[in-house]
Amino acid sequence: MREFHTAEQVRAAEAPLLSALPEGTLMRRAAHGLAGVAAAELRARAGGVAGRSVTLLVGSGDNGGDALFAGALLRRRGVAVRAVLLDPARVHGPGLAALRAAGGRIGADLGDPDLVLDGIVGISGRGPLRPAAASVVASITAPIIAVDLPSGVDPDTGAVAGPAVTASVTVAFGALKPVHGLAAARCGRVELVDIGLAPMAAGIRALTPAEVGARWPLPGAADDKYSQGVVGVVAGGERYPGAAVLSCGGAVAATSGMVRYVGSAAPQVISAWPEVVAADRLDTAGRVQAWVVGPGIGTGPSATAVVRGAVESDLPVLIDADGLTVLAADPGLLAGRSAPTLLTPHAGEFARLTGVDPGDDRVGCARDLADRWGVTVLLKGRATVIAEPGGAVLVNDAGGSAAATAGSGDVLAGLIGALLSTGLDPSGAAAMGARAHSLAAALAAGAGSATAAPISAGALLTQVRSAIRILRAASDAGS
């Protein structure tokens, strides 16, 4: 499990060490780790360390000091180090002295570096880069290593309100911060350097691929189709039969149990997935252990009736797409419900449910809805946020935008619904489903290769089982 801690938590954890240790100890620990990562990057990208060139972007305060001390260590390893001081009057004095003593130079421009260290602002920084820093960053063509976090990106929300750094690598000190999970596209690869902080309680977590693989339900020797989880899918109709096909497909791919379909798109569903059992109404569907309701069902009285029927059951229910629009018009449908409920909105649907655009603080908004309504919320995005009542949050970074395609959410709904039917808790099922879904999208797009291309939801669906096998393999490798 990866754990993320707020800037306030990290500062509180640093405080006793700062008072107990000799001055500058934590900064030197951080700088040592930063210099090690920078040297490894030089070897990997430029073929060696000695004789290479690194430019430091140095802001005021401790973040700039980390960069300066790391620059001094690199200079002693034969690297040509140049520091661009963005706020000379407030530069970290001991760090600057260390760099000069090691033979580092102060420059007015970037030069032609093999690597740039972004030490402009740290976890105390808020808001976009100032114009002078933004101009320098915009001119960089070399790979950037961010010192603790990319400057201009909010440490606690991952929000970007203007010019900001996009790093190839981020070296985090002491603990991962929310930015590392919520703005992974800005952070690049994240390397964590231990500086001796005591353990902290984490409000945001992320499952690792090995954890997802280990938790994925697999049939045992005594299992049958009923004991492995039976999910009911209410989706599609005359206007959107594809939503039914994709939702049922996601459920079929996720589990080898049983999928029951309710709706008017039964011919299309059975043609695509002959193993699905179809019915016209909820009360004739047969026994299920969880419901998925909403994709493509419309928003009229008949849609309201099926949403009401599902939530009046004592079964776990996932509500998505049109089902969320129905719920936004009548939140009282959930009144008195005690069984697990999972809502899976994108930003627009979230705004319809709450009257508030999630904006920059997606974690805070998802937490608020989960607490007020007593439900689990999966807020879709490149960084999917999953909040349950009480404040616990899981996040899944998709690693790209391949899943941002029409129908992709229908596949996700069916996939998570199938996991819910096996008895998994809503937040765990949501996080596991989101991870497999994003991996399937990456496989379909050829992400990581030179042939990555736009995909369809159908192409994503064909890769779900391959994604599950990869996650299982990650679990086996870690055991």
C-alpha positions as CSV (number, residue, x, y, z in Angstrom):
1,M,0.0,0.0,0.0
2,R,1.3,3.4,-1.0
3,E,0.5,6.1,1.6
4,F,0.3,9.8,1.0
5,H,0.6,12.5,3.7
6,T,-0.3,16.2,3.7
7,A,2.2,19.0,3.9
8,E,1.0,19.8,7.4
9,Q,1.6,16.2,8.5
10,V,5.1,16.1,7.0
11,R,6.0,19.4,8.7
12,A,4.7,18.1,12.0
13,A,6.8,14.9,11.6
14,E,9.9,16.9,10.8
15,A,9.6,19.2,13.8
16,P,10.9,16.9,16.5
17,L,13.8,15.9,14.3
18,L,14.7,19.5,13.5
19,S,14.9,20.2,17.2
20,A,16.8,17.1,18.2
21,L,19.3,16.8,15.4
22,P,22.3,19.0,14.5
23,E,21.2,21.9,12.2
24,G,21.0,20.9,8.6
25,T,20.9,17.2,9.2
26,L,17.6,16.6,7.5
27,M,18.5,18.8,4.5
28,R,21.8,16.9,4.0
29,R,19.9,13.6,4.2
30,A,17.5,14.8,1.5
31,A,20.3,16.2,-0.6
32,H,22.3,13.0,-0.4
33,G,19.2,11.0,-1.7
34,L,18.6,13.7,-4.4
35,A,22.1,13.6,-5.6
36,G,22.0,9.8,-5.8
37,V,18.9,9.9,-8.0
38,A,20.4,12.6,-10.2
39,A,23.6,10.6,-10.7
40,A,21.6,7.5,-11.6
41,E,19.6,9.6,-14.2
42,L,22.8,10.9,-15.7
43,R,24.2,7.4,-16.1
44,A,21.0,6.2,-17.7
45,R,20.4,9.2,-19.9
46,A,23.9,10.6,-20.7
47,G,26.0,7.5,-20.3
48,G,27.9,8.6,-17.2
49,V,28.3,11.1,-14.3
50,A,31.7,12.8,-14.5
51,G,31.9,15.4,-17.2
52,R,28.1,15.8,-17.4
53,S,26.3,19.1,-16.8
54,V,23.4,19.9,-14.3
55,T,21.6,23.1,-13.8
56,L,19.9,23.9,-10.5
57,L,16.8,26.2,-10.4
58,V,17.0,27.6,-6.9
59,G,14.2,29.4,-5.2
60,S,14.1,30.7,-1.7
61,G,14.0,28.5,1.4
62,D,14.7,24.9,2.1
63,N,13.7,23.5,-1.2
64,G,16.4,25.6,-2.9
65,G,18.8,24.5,-0.1
66,D,18.2,20.9,-0.9
67,A,19.1,21.5,-4.6
68,L,22.2,23.5,-3.7
69,F,23.6,20.8,-1.3
70,A,22.8,18.1,-3.9
71,G,24.6,20.2,-6.5
72,A,27.6,20.4,-4.2
73,L,27.6,16.5,-4.0
74,L,27.3,16.2,-7.7
75,R,30.1,18.6,-8.3
76,R,32.4,16.5,-6.2
77,R,31.6,13.6,-8.5
78,G,32.9,15.5,-11.5
79,V,29.6,17.1,-12.7
80,A,29.6,20.6,-14.0
81,V,27.0,22.3,-11.8
82,R,25.4,25.7,-12.5
83,A,22.9,27.4,-10.2
84,V,20.3,29.9,-11.4
85,L,19.2,31.9,-8.4
86,L,15.6,33.0,-8.9
87,D,15.5,35.0,-5.6
88,P,19.1,35.9,-4.8
89,A,18.2,37.9,-1.7
90,R,16.5,34.9,-0.1
91,V,18.8,32.1,-1.2
92,H,19.7,29.4,1.3
93,G,23.1,30.7,2.6
94,P,24.7,27.4,3.8
95,G,23.6,25.6,0.6
96,L,25.0,28.3,-1.6
97,A,28.3,28.3,0.3
98,A,28.5,24.5,0.0
99,L,28.0,24.7,-3.8
100,R,30.6,27.4,-4.2
101,A,33.1,25.5,-2.0
102,A,32.7,22.5,-4.2
103,G,33.4,24.5,-7.4
104,G,29.8,25.1,-8.6
105,R,29.0,28.2,-10.6
106,I,26.3,30.8,-10.4
107,G,24.8,31.5,-13.8
108,A,22.2,33.9,-15.2
109,D,20.9,31.4,-17.7
110,L,20.3,27.6,-18.0
111,G,23.3,26.8,-20.1
112,D,23.1,23.5,-22.0
113,P,22.6,20.9,-19.2
114,D,22.1,17.2,-19.4
115,L,19.7,17.5,-16.4
116,V,17.8,20.2,-14.5
117,L,17.0,20.1,-10.8
118,D,13.8,22.0,-9.9
119,G,14.3,23.5,-6.5
120,I,12.0,26.5,-7.0
121,V,9.4,25.9,-4.3
122,G,8.6,23.1,-1.8
123,I,5.6,21.8,0.2
124,S,5.0,25.3,1.6
125,G,4.4,26.7,-1.9
126,R,1.0,27.4,-3.3
127,G,-0.2,28.7,-6.7
128,P,1.5,28.8,-10.1
129,L,5.0,29.7,-10.9
130,R,5.8,33.4,-10.9
131,P,6.5,35.0,-14.3
132,A,10.3,35.0,-14.0
133,A,10.4,31.3,-12.9
134,A,7.8,30.4,-15.5
135,S,9.8,31.9,-18.3
136,V,12.9,29.9,-17.3
137,V,11.0,26.7,-16.9
138,A,9.3,27.2,-20.3
139,S,12.8,27.3,-22.0
140,I,14.0,24.0,-20.5
141,T,14.6,21.2,-23.0
142,A,16.5,18.8,-20.7
143,P,14.8,16.3,-18.4
144,I,13.8,17.8,-15.0
145,I,14.1,16.2,-11.6
146,A,11.7,17.8,-9.2
147,V,12.9,18.4,-5.6
148,D,10.2,16.9,-3.4
149,L,7.4,18.0,-5.8
150,P,7.1,19.8,-9.2
151,S,7.0,23.6,-8.5
152,G,3.7,25.2,-9.2
153,V,1.7,22.0,-8.4
154,D,-0.3,22.1,-5.1
155,P,1.2,19.6,-2.7
156,D,-2.1,18.6,-1.1
157,T,-4.5,18.6,-4.1
158,G,-2.3,18.2,-7.1
159,A,-4.0,21.2,-8.7
160,V,-2.3,23.2,-11.3
161,A,-3.6,26.8,-11.6
162,G,-1.1,28.1,-14.1
163,P,2.5,27.7,-15.1
164,A,4.1,24.7,-13.4
165,V,6.9,22.2,-13.8
166,T,6.4,18.8,-15.5
167,A,9.2,16.5,-14.2
168,S,10.6,13.3,-15.6
169,V,11.4,12.2,-12.0
170,T,10.4,13.5,-8.6
171,V,12.4,12.8,-5.5
172,A,10.1,12.9,-2.5
173,F,11.6,13.4,1.0
174,G,10.5,11.4,4.0
175,A,7.0,10.6,2.8
176,L,4.8,10.7,-0.3
177,K,2.5,13.7,-0.5
178,P,-0.9,13.8,-2.1
179,V,0.5,15.5,-5.2
180,H,2.5,12.3,-6.0
181,G,-0.7,10.4,-6.4
182,L,-3.1,13.0,-7.7
183,A,-0.8,14.7,-10.2
184,A,1.4,11.8,-11.4
185,A,1.5,13.2,-14.9
186,R,3.4,16.2,-13.5
187,C,5.7,14.2,-11.2
188,G,6.9,11.5,-13.6
189,R,8.6,8.6,-11.8
190,V,8.6,9.2,-8.0
191,E,11.6,8.1,-5.9
192,L,11.1,8.2,-2.1
193,V,14.2,9.1,0.1
194,D,14.1,8.1,3.7
195,I,15.1,11.0,6.0
196,G,14.1,9.4,9.3
197,L,10.5,10.6,9.8
198,A,8.4,8.7,12.2
199,P,5.4,6.7,10.8
200,M,2.3,8.8,10.2
201,A,-1.4,8.0,9.7
202,A,-2.3,8.3,6.1
203,G,-5.6,9.8,4.8
204,I,-4.9,8.9,1.2
205,R,-3.7,5.5,0.0
206,A,-3.2,3.6,-3.3
207,L,-3.2,-0.1,-3.8
208,T,-0.1,-1.5,-5.5
209,P,-0.5,-3.8,-8.5
210,A,0.6,-6.8,-6.4
211,E,-2.1,-6.0,-3.8
212,V,-4.8,-5.8,-6.4
213,G,-3.7,-9.1,-7.9
214,A,-3.6,-10.7,-4.5
215,R,-7.1,-9.6,-3.6
216,W,-8.7,-10.5,-7.0
217,P,-11.3,-13.1,-6.4
218,L,-10.5,-16.5,-7.9
219,P,-12.6,-19.6,-7.9
220,G,-11.7,-22.2,-5.3
221,A,-12.1,-26.0,-5.5
222,A,-15.6,-25.9,-3.9
223,D,-16.9,-22.9,-5.8
224,D,-19.7,-22.9,-8.4
225,K,-21.2,-20.1,-10.5
226,Y,-23.4,-18.8,-7.7
227,S,-20.7,-18.8,-5.0
228,Q,-18.3,-16.7,-7.1
229,G,-20.7,-13.8,-7.2
230,V,-23.8,-13.1,-9.3
231,V,-24.1,-9.5,-10.5
232,G,-27.2,-7.9,-11.9
233,V,-26.8,-5.3,-14.6
234,V,-29.5,-2.8,-15.4
235,A,-28.3,-0.8,-18.4
236,G,-29.0,0.2,-21.9
237,G,-32.2,0.5,-23.9
238,E,-33.4,1.3,-27.4
239,R,-31.4,4.4,-27.6
240,Y,-28.2,3.1,-26.0
241,P,-28.0,-0.6,-26.3
242,G,-24.2,-0.4,-26.4
243,A,-24.2,0.6,-22.8
244,A,-25.7,-2.7,-21.9
245,V,-23.3,-4.7,-24.0
246,L,-20.3,-2.9,-22.5
247,S,-21.4,-3.0,-18.9
248,C,-22.2,-6.7,-19.2
249,G,-18.9,-7.3,-20.9
250,G,-17.0,-5.7,-18.1
251,A,-18.8,-7.9,-15.6
252,V,-18.2,-11.0,-17.7
253,A,-14.5,-10.2,-18.0
254,A,-14.1,-9.6,-14.3
255,T,-15.5,-12.8,-12.9
256,S,-16.3,-16.4,-13.9
257,G,-19.4,-16.4,-11.8
258,M,-22.7,-15.2,-13.3
259,V,-24.0,-12.0,-14.9
260,R,-27.8,-11.3,-15.1
261,Y,-29.0,-8.6,-17.3
262,V,-32.3,-6.6,-16.9
263,G,-33.5,-4.3,-19.7
264,S,-34.7,-4.0,-23.3
265,A,-31.3,-4.6,-24.9
266,A,-31.3,-8.3,-24.2
267,P,-30.9,-9.3,-27.9
268,Q,-27.8,-7.3,-28.3
269,V,-26.4,-8.4,-24.9
270,I,-27.0,-12.1,-25.6
271,S,-25.6,-11.8,-29.1
272,A,-22.3,-10.4,-27.6
273,W,-22.3,-12.4,-24.4
274,P,-24.3,-15.6,-24.6
275,E,-23.4,-16.6,-21.1
276,V,-25.4,-13.7,-19.7
277,V,-28.9,-14.5,-18.4
278,A,-31.5,-11.9,-19.4
279,A,-34.8,-10.8,-17.9
280,D,-37.3,-8.0,-18.5
281,R,-37.7,-6.8,-14.9
282,L,-35.9,-6.7,-11.6
283,D,-38.4,-8.9,-9.9
284,T,-37.9,-11.6,-12.5
285,A,-34.1,-11.4,-12.7
286,G,-33.4,-14.1,-10.2
287,R,-31.0,-14.1,-7.3
288,V,-28.1,-11.6,-7.5
289,Q,-25.6,-10.4,-4.9
290,A,-25.0,-6.9,-6.2
291,W,-26.7,-4.5,-8.7
292,V,-25.2,-2.2,-11.3
293,V,-27.7,0.4,-12.3
294,G,-27.7,3.3,-14.7
295,P,-25.6,3.2,-17.9
296,G,-27.8,4.2,-20.8
297,I,-31.1,3.6,-19.0
298,G,-32.4,7.2,-19.7
299,T,-33.8,9.5,-17.1
300,G,-37.6,9.2,-17.3
301,P,-40.1,7.5,-15.0
302,S,-39.1,4.0,-16.0
303,A,-35.5,4.8,-15.2
304,T,-36.5,6.2,-11.8
305,A,-38.5,3.1,-11.1
306,V,-35.6,0.7,-11.7
307,V,-33.2,2.9,-9.6
308,R,-35.7,2.9,-6.8
309,G,-36.2,-0.9,-7.1
310,A,-32.5,-1.5,-6.9
311,V,-31.8,0.8,-3.9
312,E,-34.8,-0.6,-2.0
313,S,-33.1,-4.0,-2.0
314,D,-30.7,-4.9,0.8
315,L,-27.9,-5.6,-1.7
316,P,-24.8,-3.6,-2.7
317,V,-25.7,-1.2,-5.5
318,L,-23.4,0.7,-7.9
319,I,-25.1,3.7,-9.5
320,D,-23.6,5.2,-12.7
321,A,-24.3,7.5,-15.6
322,D,-28.1,8.0,-16.1
323,G,-28.7,6.5,-12.7
324,L,-26.8,9.3,-11.2
325,T,-28.9,11.9,-13.1
326,V,-32.0,10.2,-11.7
327,L,-30.5,10.3,-8.2
328,A,-29.6,14.0,-8.6
329,A,-33.2,14.8,-9.3
330,D,-34.4,12.7,-6.2
331,P,-31.6,12.2,-3.6
332,G,-34.4,10.9,-1.3
333,L,-34.2,7.6,-3.2
334,L,-31.3,6.7,-0.9
335,A,-33.1,7.6,2.3
336,G,-32.9,4.9,4.9
337,R,-30.6,2.7,2.8
338,S,-28.1,0.8,4.9
339,A,-26.6,-1.6,2.4
340,P,-23.4,-0.6,0.6
341,T,-23.9,2.0,-2.1
342,L,-21.2,3.1,-4.6
343,L,-21.7,6.2,-6.8
344,T,-19.3,6.5,-9.8
345,P,-19.6,10.1,-11.2
346,H,-17.4,12.0,-13.6
347,A,-16.9,15.7,-12.8
348,G,-20.1,16.8,-14.6
349,E,-22.2,14.1,-12.9
350,F,-20.7,15.1,-9.6
351,A,-21.7,18.7,-10.1
352,R,-25.3,17.5,-10.9
353,L,-25.4,15.5,-7.7
354,T,-24.0,18.2,-5.4
355,G,-24.3,21.5,-7.2
356,V,-20.6,21.9,-6.8
357,D,-17.9,21.4,-9.4
358,P,-15.1,19.2,-7.8
359,G,-12.5,21.6,-9.2
360,D,-9.1,21.5,-7.6
361,D,-9.9,19.8,-4.4
362,R,-11.2,16.5,-5.8
363,V,-10.4,14.6,-2.6
364,G,-12.1,17.0,-0.3
365,C,-15.2,17.1,-2.5
366,A,-15.5,13.3,-2.8
367,R,-15.0,13.0,1.0
368,D,-17.7,15.5,1.6
369,L,-20.3,13.7,-0.6
370,A,-19.4,10.4,0.9
371,D,-19.9,11.7,4.5
372,R,-23.1,13.6,3.8
373,W,-24.8,10.8,1.9
374,G,-23.3,7.8,3.6
375,V,-22.1,6.3,0.4
376,T,-18.8,5.4,-1.3
377,V,-17.9,7.8,-4.1
378,L,-15.6,7.0,-7.1
379,L,-14.8,10.3,-8.7
380,K,-13.5,9.5,-12.2
381,G,-10.5,11.2,-13.8
382,R,-6.9,10.4,-14.7
383,A,-6.4,10.2,-10.9
384,T,-9.5,8.4,-9.8
385,V,-10.5,9.3,-6.2
386,I,-12.4,6.8,-4.1
387,A,-13.8,8.1,-0.8
388,E,-15.9,6.3,1.8
389,P,-17.8,7.7,4.7
390,G,-15.4,8.6,7.5
391,G,-12.7,10.1,5.3
392,A,-10.6,7.1,4.1
393,V,-9.5,7.7,0.5
394,L,-8.0,5.5,-2.2
395,V,-6.5,6.9,-5.4
396,N,-5.7,5.3,-8.6
397,D,-3.6,7.1,-11.2
398,A,-4.4,5.7,-14.7
399,G,-0.9,6.5,-16.0
400,G,-2.5,8.1,-19.1
401,S,-5.7,9.1,-20.7
402,A,-6.4,6.1,-22.9
403,A,-9.5,5.3,-20.9
404,A,-11.0,8.7,-21.7
405,T,-13.3,7.3,-24.4
406,A,-17.0,6.9,-24.9
407,G,-18.3,3.8,-23.2
408,S,-15.3,3.3,-21.1
409,G,-17.3,4.1,-17.9
410,D,-19.8,1.4,-18.8
411,V,-17.1,-1.2,-18.8
412,L,-15.8,0.1,-15.5
413,A,-19.3,-0.1,-13.9
414,G,-19.7,-3.7,-14.9
415,L,-16.2,-4.6,-13.8
416,I,-16.6,-3.1,-10.3
417,G,-20.1,-4.5,-10.0
418,A,-18.9,-8.0,-10.5
419,L,-16.3,-7.5,-7.8
420,L,-19.0,-6.1,-5.4
421,S,-21.0,-9.2,-6.0
422,T,-18.1,-11.4,-4.5
423,G,-18.4,-9.6,-1.2
424,L,-15.6,-7.1,-1.5
425,D,-16.2,-3.8,0.2
426,P,-17.2,-0.9,-2.1
427,S,-13.9,1.1,-1.8
428,G,-11.8,-2.0,-2.3
429,A,-13.8,-3.2,-5.3
430,A,-13.7,0.3,-6.8
431,A,-10.0,0.7,-6.4
432,M,-9.3,-2.8,-7.8
433,G,-11.6,-2.3,-10.7
434,A,-10.2,1.1,-11.5
435,R,-6.7,-0.3,-11.5
436,A,-7.5,-3.2,-13.8
437,H,-9.5,-0.9,-16.1
438,S,-6.7,1.6,-16.5
439,L,-4.2,-1.1,-17.1
440,A,-6.5,-2.6,-19.8
441,A,-6.8,0.8,-21.5
442,A,-3.0,1.1,-21.5
443,L,-2.6,-2.4,-23.0
444,A,-5.2,-1.5,-25.7
445,A,-3.4,1.7,-26.5
446,G,0.0,0.2,-26.6
447,A,1.0,2.6,-23.9
448,G,4.7,2.7,-23.3
449,S,5.5,1.9,-26.9
450,A,5.9,4.0,-30.0
451,T,2.6,2.7,-31.4
452,A,0.3,4.1,-28.6
453,A,-2.9,5.2,-30.2
454,P,-6.5,6.2,-29.4
455,I,-8.7,3.3,-28.4
456,S,-12.4,2.4,-28.2
457,A,-14.2,1.0,-25.2
458,G,-14.5,-2.2,-27.0
459,A,-10.8,-2.4,-27.5
460,L,-10.3,-1.7,-23.7
461,L,-12.8,-4.5,-22.9
462,T,-10.8,-7.1,-24.8
463,Q,-7.8,-6.4,-22.6
464,V,-9.5,-6.6,-19.2
465,R,-8.6,-10.3,-18.6
466,S,-5.0,-9.7,-19.8
467,A,-4.9,-6.9,-17.2
468,I,-6.1,-9.2,-14.5
469,R,-3.5,-11.8,-15.4
470,I,-0.8,-9.1,-15.2
471,L,-2.0,-8.0,-11.8
472,R,-2.1,-11.6,-10.6
473,A,1.4,-12.1,-11.9
474,A,2.5,-9.1,-9.9
475,S,1.1,-10.6,-6.8
476,D,2.8,-14.0,-7.5
477,A,6.1,-12.2,-8.0
478,G,5.8,-10.4,-4.7
479,S,4.8,-13.4,-2.7
